[in-house]
């Protein structure tokens, strides 16, 4: 019965002319919009329904006065934000594109906050969907329009990720160094690092941590200084993009610079990522398996203490459970943690980190002795889950494994 009803409705809708459809959607949307004071505008279903109808009549709304266009653009912005919170990046992308289309001339001068929100959210949604040109242009717009570096640190973080995804790792690396320099942290270029000496830097950094017990490291107070947190964040981005730019030795130098800055200026929300990276460097450089594992586990525990698991887990799990933990914990256990890192990455729309966790998860399952039939079943189930996502960027990875 429901199927017949749907078909009847589709047939009736199909008989309405294109212009009339626009008018009908516009009128329904405006009727819902006019009743906003009567319902909770934050209720997702009602918000999405109202904005969806209005956007299908957007050609008529573009003729409205600026105040009305701004009001509906704000609704699209709110809908886009809520869609991203639900990992509905495809829906968010449509809402945010419509919101930007509705902005009147001069909006950057008179409605800068709304413009920044719309363009930054669009950049995030487009990046998650792999629409990199749109993501790049949206982030670039904010960078060009906003003057103070402190007001665009978040968008610079995303801009660097987009550059890396566009295979412009050199520009991403240099942008990290430029932002760090603007924040007061002068990071030497690779050609200078080669003359400094990596071995001595790793050894010096190790001496800054070796004297602390696990409980003392976990007892460190969390810094809330915004500039300190920003510098730690851009060190993280520098390390992430450096794998395509410089040698492993030079990467270890920058990891140690990051760990030295962390030790000198205090622990913060990015310390778990810093210590996880430093644990990898120690393990690979000096083969300090016991000490590197201790620092890696501290990184995992600090995520919980600072309540940053959802933000830091993709990076920390990747570093710890693809390297130092393999010397102590079973392959299956490490694979489980990498799977969690993969899921956290996907929920955030960070497909680069997701792909790295994914590849190493399957690798650990294989080397851990998982039967090929079981591994194939696992991969098949992941393919099924990927086909249910609104963004299927990683589906090809799973198909390759299959």
N, C-alpha and C positions, 0 to 999 in steps of 0.2 A: 504493500500500500504506500509506504513511504517513497519507494522508488518511482511509482506512478505519479505521486504528487510532485516530486522533484522534476520529473520530465514535463509535466503540465506547466509548472512554474517556468521552466526554461523556455518552453515553447511560447508562452505568453510574453515573457521578457524579450524574446527574439523578435517579436512582432512590433516592438516599440522602436521607432527611428532613433538613430544615433544622437541627434540633437535633443530629442525628447528625453532620452535616457540621462543625459547630462543634467537637464533641468530637473528631472525627478530626483536624482541623487542629491543635487544641490538643495532642493526643497526639503527632502527628508533630513539632510545634514543640518540645515538651518533650523528646522523644527526641534531637533535634538539639542542643538547649540543654544537655542533660546531658553531651554529648560535646564541648562547646566546648574543654576542656583538651586534647583529642586532635587538634584541627586549628587552623590559624591563624585566630583570630577576626577578623583584619584582612582576610582574603581576601573580596573583595566578593561573589562569587557565593554562598559559604556563609553569609555574614552576611545578605545580602538574603533568601536562602531561609529561613533560620531565623526571622528577624524576620517575614517575610511569613506564615509558618505560624502563629506565635504570635499575630500581630495578628488573624488570622481566627478565633482562639479567645479573643479578648480578654475576652469576657463572663465566661469562666471564670477568667481570670487576675485579674480585678478582685476575686475572692473570696480571693485569696492574701494571705499576710502582707506587711506593708509592705516588708520587706527584698527579697523576691522581686520585687515590683512595681517597686521602684527599680532592681534589676538589669536587668530587661527594658526599663524606660524608658531606661536607659543604652545598651542595645543599639540601641534605636530612634534615640537621639540620634546614635550613631556611624553607623548606616545613613543617617540623614538628611544628616549631614555629607558622607559619601562620595558620596551621590547628587548633592548640590549640586556637589561637585568635578567630577562627570561631566556637569554641566548637566542632570541628570534632576530638574527641579524638581517635576514632578507626583508622582513616587515619593517624593521627599524630603518633600513636604507631607503625604503619608499617614503616613509613618513618624513624623514629628514630632507630628502630631495624636494619634497613638496613644500616643506617649511621654508627652505632657502628660496624656492621659486616665488613664494609669497612676499618675500622681503621687498619693501619699496626702495626706491633710489635713496641713497643717503643713510641707509640703516646702520652702516658702520660708524657713522658720526653720532646718531641719536639712539641707537639700540645696540651698542657694542656688546653688552653681556649676552644678549640673545644670539647675536651673530656668532660669537665665540662658541657658545654651547652648540648651536646647530652644526657649525663646520667641524668642530672637534668630534662630536658624536658621529657625524657622517663619515669622517676619516676613519674612525674606529670600526664602524659597521662595514665600510667598504674594504678595509684591510682584512677583516675576518672573512669576508666573502671572496677575497682574492681579486677584487676590482681595484687594482693597485694605482691606476692612473687617477681615478676619482679620489682615492685615499691620499695620494701625493698632492694633488691640486688643492684639496680641502685643507690639509695641514700647512701647505705652503702659504695659503691665503692668510691664515692666522699669524704665521711667522712674519709676513710682510706688513700686516696691519697693526700688530701690537708692538710697541716700542721697547718696553722694559723686559729684560731677559727673565726676571723673576716671575713675570706674569704669563710666560709661555713655556715653562719648563716641562709641563705635562705633554704639551703638543710636540716639543722637541724629542721627547722620549719615543713617541709614536712615529714621528718623522724619521728617526734613525732606524726603527724597525722596518718601515716601508722601504727606505733606501736599500736595506739589506735584502729584503724580499725581492727587490727589483734587480738584484745582482750588482748593486753599486756599493759593495762592501768598503771600498777605499774611501768614498765620500762619507759613508756612515761612520767609519773610524775617525776620519778627520773632523767630522762634525762633533763627535764625542769629545775629542781633545779641545776643540774650540769652545764648547759650552763649559767644560771644566775650567779652562783658562779664564773665561768670563766670570766664573764663580770664585776665582782666586786660587785654583789648584793647577799649577803649571806642570803638565805631563810631558816629558821629553818625547820627541819623535823617535821612531825605531832606529834611525841611523845613529842617533846619539846614544841610545841604550846599548848598542853593541860595544861601545867604548867604555861604558860604565862597569860592565861585568855582571852577568846574571847570577853566577854561583855565589858571589859575596852577598848579593842582595837577598837571595833566598835564605842564606845562613843567618843574616842579620835579622830578618823577619821572623825566622824560627825562634831565635833567642828572645823575642818579644813576647812569645806565647808559652814557651816551654815551662816557665816557672809557675804557671797557674794550673790548679787542679780543675777537674770537671765541674765541681760544685762552685768554685770561684768564678769560672767563666760563665756559668749559668746564673750566677748571682749579680752579674754586671747590670747596672741601672741603664734603662733605655733612654737615649737622648731624644729630645723632641725638637732640637734646633733645625729649622727648615732648610737652611743652607747646607748644613752637615748632611742631612738626609738626601738632599738633591745631589750633592757631590758623590755620595755613596751609590746613588741610583745610576749616575752617568758612568761611574767606574764599572758598574755591572754591565751596562750597554756596551762599553768599550771592550770588555772581555768577550762578550757574546759575539760581537761582529769581527773580532780580531782573528778568529780561526781561518777566515778566508783571505787574510791580508798579510800576516806575518808568521814567522816560524814559531814552533812550540816553545823554544827557549825564550823568545821575546815575550810571548804570552805570559810565561811564568814571571817575568820581570814585572809586568803590569799587574798581575794578580798580587804580587808581593807589595807593590806600591799601594794597592787597594787595602791590603791587610795592615800595612803600616799606618795608613791614614785612619783606619778603623781603630787600631790600638791607641793611637795618639789622641784622637778626638772623641772617642767613646762609642759604645755599641748603640745601634739603632735598628729600625725595621728591616734594613737591608744587610745587617750583619750576618744573618744565616746564609745568604747567598755568597757573601764574602768568605766566610769560614769554610763553606763547602768547596769553593774554588781553591782556596789555600790548601785544604786537605789533599785535593788531587795533585797540586803542585808538589807538596811534600812527598807524597807517595811515589810519584814518578821520578822526582829529581834525586831524592836521597834514599828511597825505598824504606822510609820510616813508616812501616805498615801500622804499628801499634799507635804511634802518635797521630798519624793521619786519620785513622779510624776514630780515635777519641775526639778529634776536632770536628770530623764529619758528623758524628752523633750529637755533639754539642749544637751544631748548626740545625739539625732536625729538631732538637728539643727547644731551641730558642724560638723557632717558628711558633710553637704552641704558647710559649711564655709571652711573646709579643703579639699574639693573636694575628699572625700574618700568614697562616698556612695556605689559604686560597691564593694569596699573591706570590708567595715565595716557593711553594712546593714544586712547581714545574722545573725551576732552575735547580733547587737544592736536591730534589730526588734524582734529577739527571746526573748531577755531579757526584753525589754520594753513592748511589746504587748502580752506577755504571762503572765505578772505579774502586774506591777504597773499601766499600762494604763487601765487594766480591771476595775479598781475602778472608772474611770472617763469617758472613752469612750465606745461606744456601742460595743458589741461582734462582730458584722459584720465588723465594722471599723477595729478592731484589727485583725480579720481574714484576711482582705484584705492586711494589712501590713505584716502579716506572710506569705501570699502567695507571696508577693514581695521578702521577705527574701528567700523563697524557690527557686524562679526563679533566683535570684542573685547567690545563692549557686550552682545551677545546671550549670549555665553559667561558673562558675569558676571550676567546677568539684569537689566541696566539698560536697560529698554525706552525710557525717555525719551531717553537719549543715542543709543540705537540709531535711534530714529525721526528724530532730527535729522540724523544722519550719512546715513541712508537718503535722505531728501528731497533733501539737497544733492548726494549722489552722482548721483542721476538727473538733477538739474538740470545738473550739470557735463557729464555725458555728452551731454545734449541740446545745450547751448551749445557743446560741443566739436566739434559737427558729426557726431556719431554718426548713422548712417542710422536712420531710424525702424524699418525692418525688423530691424536689428541690435538696436536698443534694445528693441523688442518681444520679441525672442528672449531678451535678457538678463533682462527683467522676468519672462517666462514661466518661465525656469529658477529665478529666485528664488522665485516662487510655489510651484513644485514642492518646493524645499528647505524652504520655510516649512511646507508641509503635513506634512513629516516630523518637525517639531519637536514635543516634548511640550507646549510652550506656543506658541500661534500668535497672540499678541497683535498682531503687526505684519502679519499676513496681509492685513487690510483695506487697509493702506497700499499694498501691492503691487497688490491688485485694483483700487484707484482708478487707479493709474498705467496698468494694463493697459487 
